[in-house]
Amino acid sequence: MARDRRREDGAGPSHTEYEVGSRVSCKATFDNTYHAADVIERKTDPKSSKLRYYVHYLEFDKRLDEWVGQERVASIAKVASADALHRVASGGGSGELADQKMTRRLKRQYTEILHVPAALEELPPIDQHLEKEHQEKTKVKNIQGVELGRHEMDTWYYSPYPEPYASCHKLFLCEYTLKYFRKKKTLLRHLAKCTLRHPAGDEIYRSPPPPANDPTVVGGAVTNPPISMFEVDGKKSKVYCQNLCLLSKLFLDHKTLYYDVDPFLFYVLCEKDAQGYHIVGYFSKEKNSAEGNNLACILTLPPYQRKGYGRFLIAFSYELSKKEGRVGSPERPLSDLGAVSYRSYWTREILDVLREHKASLSIKDISDKTAIRTDDVVKTLESLSLIKYWKGDHIISVTQKIVEEHLKTIATQKNIEIDLNRLHWAPYRQEPPKK
């Protein structure tokens, strides 16, 4: 699987070539430490004539896959343990112990955030086939970065942008139309002519602006800007919604909706300032879901993560369900970050209801008050050890003291409240066919 390639002039060290499928030790960009990795693809750099490898780090989610130069790749056989791998990366010395602690902290941080998906053999046969097809098609990330408004973002996954855009190292996007360009100057020419300063849909929610004496207003600038939600019909604004799907695929591994956007509504969350409405994230929803799902896909863009926006989007989807007069649940499977956000949302909502009603509620009561499906209520209560199975029924077993203790553990989570008086929305009604 590997072979030596020496310089033609006979001078200098030898370089080992690694074939696709080889397992190697690679110095990762995200922590500058060697990790076990598989070679997914390789190519020759036209400028330096050196080999570059696209590698997947075995310990981490594929969003950290990357192209690396051959100087960052070593034979895994040369290293006997993870400690030795670290010594190769750090060069030893008096700071080695501190470096080891930093590596352990980084590994813990990444494994907390980047959950590994279910193993292929755990899936049913038909799903295994589809998963293999998906993995083969998306194994190499095609676009490495995007510039969207004032943010530059490293991408996480493959997205099926059309050629020649799919072959670009970096794309430039208009944050109002999500139209994509290969060059910055082309984007600037587009922006000079573009009059749109918000998503292509109807604004259905706008939070109140902060008062002048608000602590988030510093020197006239708002550090916690007002937010708005726009409802975009996939049938009426097809190009915008397709562009949104292509953008989101860069950050969602198992998103499959790209072009058939007609059956969906898209709810786009924006921050507002003097320049316009800047996209933060979105969720999509089927106009008529046979399974009763109130959300199909959800994404908060990387610069806005860990600010409470993911929970806001989830809460917004349930507020729409309440207006429709029915319970809802997200479409499965959830992404890793989506699953974490939903568990957090369900936990807080259910605990709040139990506290308000002194824990004297049935599962059906909780579902009716929160619009959370009973299956999700049961799983959340089980995760909190607040439910027992007795004589064929689930019985809630909880006291107010236990509820308060659980609420204390999540008290520091960021939570953006929804002012329902500012939500102007009516449930979607299917238009009758034209005669």
TAVENKA-V18850 format. One record per backbone hydrogen bond with DSSP energy under -0.5 kcal/mol. CO is the residue of the C=O (numbers start at 1). NH is the residue of the N-H. Records with the same first field share a line. If there is no record, write none. Layout:
CO->NH, NH
This chain:
1->19
3->17
5->15
7->10
15->5, 17
17->3
19->22
22->24, 39
23->76
24->26, 37
25->74
26->28, 35
28->32
33->28
35->26
36->58
37->24
38->40, 56
39->21
41->54
43->45, 52
45->49
50->45
51->70
52->43
53->55, 68
54->40, 41
55->66
56->38
57->60
61->64
62->65
66->55
68->53
69->72
70->73
72->27
74->25
75->78
76->79
81->85
82->86
83->87
84->88
85->89
86->90
87->91
93->96
95->99
96->100
97->101
98->102
99->103
100->104
101->105
102->106
103->107
104->108
105->109
106->110
107->111
108->112
109->113
110->114
113->115
119->122
120->123
124->128
125->129
126->130
127->131
128->132
129->133
130->134
131->135
132->136
133->137
134->138
136->139
139->141
142->144
144->155
145->171
146->148, 153
147->173
148->151
151->148
153->146
159->161
162->165, 166
164->167
165->168
169->144, 145
171->147
172->181
173->149, 175
174->178
179->174
181->172
183->187
184->188
185->189
186->190
187->191
188->192
189->193
190->193, 194
197->277
199->201
202->204, 231
204->424
205->229
211->214
214->217
216->218, 223
217->219
218->221
221->218, 223
226->272
227->207
228->270
229->204, 205
230->232, 268
231->202
232->234, 266
233->237
237->241
238->242
239->243
240->244
241->245
242->246
243->247
244->248
245->249
246->250
247->250
248->251, 252
250->156, 157
252->255
256->258
259->261
261->264
262->235
263->287
264->234
265->285
266->232, 268
267->269, 283
268->230
269->280, 281
270->228
271->278
273->276
276->273, 278
277->279
278->271
280->301
281->269
282->299
283->267
284->296, 297
285->265
288->290
289->292
292->329
295->331
297->284
299->282
301->304
302->305
304->307
308->312
309->313
310->314
311->315
312->316
313->317
314->318
315->319
316->320
317->321
318->322
319->323
320->324
321->325, 326
322->325
328->373
329->294, 295
335->339
336->340
337->341
338->342
339->343
340->344
341->345
342->346
343->347
344->348
345->349
346->350
347->351
348->352
349->353
350->354
351->355
352->356
353->357
354->359
355->358
357->360
359->361
362->366
363->367
364->368
365->369
366->370
367->371
371->328
373->376, 377
374->378
375->379
376->380
377->381
378->382
379->383
380->384
381->386
382->385
386->397
388->390, 395
390->393
393->390, 395
395->388
396->398
399->403
400->404
401->405
402->406
403->407
404->408
405->409
406->410
407->410
408->411
410->413
415->417
417->419
418->420
419->422
420->423
422->206, 424
423->425
